[in-house]
């Protein structure tokens, strides 16, 4: 009988080791001074609370904040096109934006990448995107897991998950408790679909319309191809929102923050509202990217369903005390955002009304 090796079963340990070595430089580019390098170790190290250069503690009462997420069926578009870097950015965005809504500073990120067989050229793109997202978010990519699972995934496909950890000073925690009627709702624009609703989008464009990734979307008023539109990465709002929070070190002028992901505006917004508050949004106050009108038209999707599925052009909402609204808008613009007042907090029962 001929001896059988792990490689014969579809898992190449040596190739995996070479891949890990090849991506380490990408990881190092994301390291902050708080990373304690442990190359080749079984765990990653991060110095949470002490700045040796300034001989002081960064937090008096640090509260750790964590999040985990994936990219969903948007990965199918990456498989179809052979473009894999943007979904890495998506992976980071989905996690760090969730941490941000609590007022936290993202500290570090870990990824889990699983496939039938490691394809270094493809998966290097994925990790390059993850590293780019981490740099944009100001957090460190400390490590992760690359799992070859032959017989479990289809050839050429993979799945991934991200894990982020952040920290916030206890007294600066933003949990929505201070939201009250009269607060101004400030919206930050999305880049399009972000990473939600892709099962519906793929059904409409690829199955119903029979479109290809290279097809133009000009008939919908979009001057790029279907692939370019669908692979536009989720925006990362960390730097701009953190700049606002740092500016107001004493007063907490932002009462709540919403990351508009799966569930759209209708399902995500109530998650931060106190029991006696609702939100009224003026749909004419912000620009809705044309991809949403294209989806609605192709599927004859009811308007309420659109708002329950997609971000509709708003990737993040901030509930701001009215006295500080103009100042917050200025700070966001200074940080490179294009904020818009999109509504108000009103008395109600944790619901969203769109007019």
N, C-alpha and C positions, 0 to 999 in steps of 0.2 A: 504493500500500500504506500502511495506517495504521500509524504508528510504535507499537511495543510498548514499554512501560515495565516496570520491575521490579514495580511495583504491579499491573500487569495480569497478571503471572505469579503473583501471590499474596503477594508480600512488600512490606510497606509500611515503608520505612526511616524515614519521618517519624514514624509511629505508634510504632515501636520506640524512637526517640529520646525521644519524650514519655514513654513507659513508664519508661525508665531514669531520666529526670529525676524522675518521680513517686515512685519507690521510694527515692531517695537519702536522704530524711529517715528512712525506716525503717532504712536501713543506719547512718546517723550515730548513732542511738540505741544501737547496739551497740558503738561505737568506744570503746576504752580509750585511755589517754594514750600508749600505744606505737604507735598507728596514725599513720602519716605520710600525711596526706590528699594524694591525687593525682587529684582529680576530673577525669574525662574522659580519664585517661591509659590507656596500653595495658597497664599492669600495676599491681598493688597493692603498697603499701609498708608494712612493719611493722618497728619497731625491736626486735630480738630481746633484746638483752642488757644494755642500759644504762638505768638509772633516773636521769634528769637531776635530779630533785628531791632524791634522796638521795646523788647523786654516787657511785654504786657499781654494780658489776656484779651482775646478778641470779643468774647462773650461772657457776661456775668452769669446768665442762666440760659445756657444753650438748649434748644429743643430741636432734636433731629426730625427731619421730614423726609419721607421716602415715597417713591412712586415707581411703578413698573407698567410697561405697556408694550405694544407691538405696532406694526404698520398695517396689518390686515391684508385684504385682497388687492391693495395697491401694488403689492409685490408681483401679482400676475402681469401687470403692465411692464414692470422691469424685466420679467422673464421674456416677454414678447419682443421687447426692443433691444435687449442686451445692454441696457443702461442701468447701472446699479448704484451709482454714487449718491443720487438724490434720496433714495430710500434710507440711506444711513443717516442723513440729516433729519429726515422725518422721525426716525426712531428716537433720536435725542430730543427733538422738539416735543414729541408727545409726552415725554417724561419730565423734562425740565420746566415746561410751561405749567404742568400740574403742580409742581413744587412751588413755583413762583406765586401761585394764587394765594398761598398762605403767608406770603411775605418773605419767603426763605431765599437764601443764597445757595444755588446749586454748588456742591462741593466736588463730587466725583461721580463717575458713570461706569457701569459694567455692561457688557453685552453678552448675549447668548446667540450663537449662530449654528444652525443645524441643517445638514444637507445629506443627500445620499452619498456623494463623493466630493471631496474637496477639490475645487477648481480655483487654484491660486489667483489667476488673472481676474476672475469674477469677484471672488471674495475679498481681494485686495481693494477693489473699487468700493465695496460695501464698507469696509473698515475705514477707508479714506474719507468716505462721507460721514461716518460716525465721528471721526477725529475732527473734521471740519465743523460739525455741529457742536461738538464740545468746546472748540475754540470760540465759536460764536457765543456760546452760553457762559463762557468763563469758567468751565469746570474741567476736571482732569479725567481723561480716559485711563483708568487704572488697570484694566484687564478684562477678562471674560472667559468664555468657553466656546470652543469650536468642536462640534460633535459630528462625526461622520456616522450616518445611520443607514447603511445600504438596505434596501428592501422596505424602508419606511417612507422615504420621499421619492417622488418621481425624478428621473434623471434631469439635471439642469435646473431643478427648483430647490429652494431653501426656505427656511423660516427663521425669524429672529425675534428676540425680545430684548428690551432695555431695562436697566435698573439704575435709578438715580437716587442719590442721598444729598440732602441739603440741611441747612441749619438756620434757625431764626432765634433771635432774642425773645424770651418768653413774653415780655411786655409788648413786643412789636408784632406778635402773631396776629394775622388777619384771618378771621374766621367768619365774618359777616355779622357778628353780634352787635356791632356798632352802626349797622345800616339803619336808616330811618327815613320816613317819608320826607321828601324834599331833596334828597341826595340826587346829584346829577349823574347820569349814566354816560360815561365816555367810552367810545368804541375805538378799537385799533384795527385797521384793515387787515384782512386775510390776503393771502396770495392766490386764493382760489379755493379749490376743494379741500386743501390740506390733506388729511388722511382718512376721511370719513365718507361713507356713502358709496364706496367703490363697487359694491356688489350690484347696486342699482345702476350706477353709471356704466359699468362694463356690459350689463345686460342690454341697455339701450343703444350704446354706440357700436358695440362689437356684434352682439347677437341680433338685435332687432334691425339695426341699420346696415349691418354687414360692413362696417368701416374697417380700414386698416390703420395701424399706428402712424403711417406716413401720410395719411389723408389730411388735407387742409380743412380747417374749421372756418374758413372765410365766410361761408354762408350764414354762420352764426355771429358774425362780427368779430371773430377772433383771428388775428393775423399770425397764426402759427399752426403747427400740426397737432393732431390729436395726442400723440405721444408727448410732445413738448408741454401741452396743457396739463395732461394727466400726471406727468412726472414733476411738475413744479413742486418744490419741497414746502413743507409746513414752515411757517414763519416762527422764529424764536424771539420772544419778547423780553428776554431776561434783562439785557443791558438797559433798555429804555425804562422799563418799570422799576428796576432796582435803582436807577438814577433818581427817579421821583421819590422812592422810599428813603433813600439816603439824604435827600434834600430836606425832608421833614423829619428830623431826628427826634424832636420832642413831641410834636402833635401827630396823631394818627389821622391824617386827612382822608386816606383811602379806607373806606369802611369794608369793602369787599371786592374781590376780583373773580371773574369767571373766565375759564378757558373753554372756548366753544368747540367741543369735539363731538363724538358720537351722541346723538340726541339733539343736536342743533341748539338753537337759541331757546326753544320752548322747554327743553328738558334740563339743560345745564344751568340756566340762570336761576331757577328756584332753589337750587342746591345751596346757595349762599344766603338766601333771604331769611330773615326772622319770620316768625309765624304771622305777624301782623302787617307784612309788607308785600307789595306786588311791584312789578315793573311795567311801565308803558313805554313802548318803543315806537318811534316815528320812522316808518320804512322809507320815507322820502328824504331822510337826512343823511344817508350814506350811499356811496356808490356800490351797486351790486355787480360784481364781475359777470360778463355775459355767459360764462359757462353755466351759471345757475338757470338763466332763462332758456338756454339750449336744452338742459335736462328737463326742465318743466314742460317745454314744448314737445319734445320727442315722446315723453311718457305720459303727457296730459296729467302730470302729477299735480294733485291739489295743492294750493298755496300753503295750507296748514301742514301738509306732509313735508313740503320743502323746508319749512322752518323747524320741523321736528327731526329732520334728517341731516341738514347741512348748516354750515356756519353763515351762509347767505352774504358773505363779504365781511363779516366781523369775526376776527379770530380771538379777540379778548375784550372783555368789558371791565371797566373800573367804576365802582360806585363811590363818588367823591362828594364830600361836604360842600354845599353850594358856595360858601364864602371863598373856598380855595380852588374852585373849578377853573377859573381863568389862569391861575398860577400853574396848576397841574398841566393844563393844555400847553402852556409855554414851555414847561420843563420837558414834556414829551416831544415837542417839536425840536427843542434844542438837542435832544438825544436821537433825532433822525426819524421820528415817527410822524404820521399824519393823522392825529387824533380828531375825532368828531364827536360832538355832543349828540347822542342818538336817542335820549329819552330821560325819564325821571323815575324815581322811586315814589310810589303812592301807597296809601292805605289799601290793604287787600290781604289775600290768603295765599301767599307764595305762588303766584301765577304770573304769566307774561301776557300782556295785551299788545298786539301789534296793529297799528293803524296806518 
